[in-house]
């Protein structure tokens, strides 16, 4: 099973959920953040047949930008 291990940050493709990034990996569980489906947790032995490595670059995480609220001047 050593040849099928995925390190943190590895890019993978799942048959159902598409492209994603491995967040954590152990012999029991693997956690993957998918581009279109969010974070999913799998039993490692069951998901290995559905995963393949991807050669794409890791997506850049976008930081949220908030617009500042405009406060109307108080009427006197």
Helices and strands as residue ranges (DSSP letters): G 2-4, E 11-14, E 18-25, E 29-34, E 38-43, H 44-47, G 48-50, E 51-53
